Amino acid sequence: MTSVIRALSALGKFWKDFLIGDAPELFAGTLVFVGAALVLHRHGYVAVIVLPLIVIMFLGGSVLRGRAKS
């Protein structure tokens, strides 16, 4: 049983590192973008405006955060 728990723990750590990695704000932005896309999938013109703005906002925030670190 311990080897199963260790294997599941290692798998969880892998996915956390793979998905979140060094930029957790981009992971959060991706979740927000996908959620907004699901909500706006029937509103074509609104989605064309809102979804790129979400991407620009999160990428801009990530760039500013990266510049502040260096």
Buried (B, 14 or more C-beta within 10 A) or exposed (E): EEEEEEEEEEEEEEEEEEEEEEEEBBBEBBEBBEEBEEEBEEEEEEBEEBBEEBBEEBEEBBEEEEEEEE
